[in-house]
Amino acid sequence: MALNRNVVKSIQLTLTLLCLSLHTQSRTYNFFTEIVSITAFAGFLIIIVGYFIAGAAPSRLEIFYAIVGFAFFAAAAYLNFHKFYKAFDSDEKTFGFIKSGLSLLNAVAFLLEAVLVWRD
């Protein structure tokens, strides 16, 4: 069974929405971490929704978006994990770890999308 790009995009959209909603519950109060996280979550939410509205872009541009998305979500995952690693136990720490894990899963989904576009 071939993996459809629409399925991967739907997974990316779901994970991005979850990360964005968890971001409101687990603020890092670190300017750089906040900028990288909100750029990854809100910026790529716009790009993914644009894919569903207007259709696919040229394949080189899609690969570029996928690689940049991978980099941003991997960086957001690392920075959020690093911030909440030594924090005191609280709901905010739990939400931060979940947000970090979902960001990492989304980074893998972007990498998978780059491979799927490249193979086509």
Helices and strands as residue ranges (DSSP letters): H 5-23, H 31-38, I 39-43, H 44-54, H 59-84, H 91-119
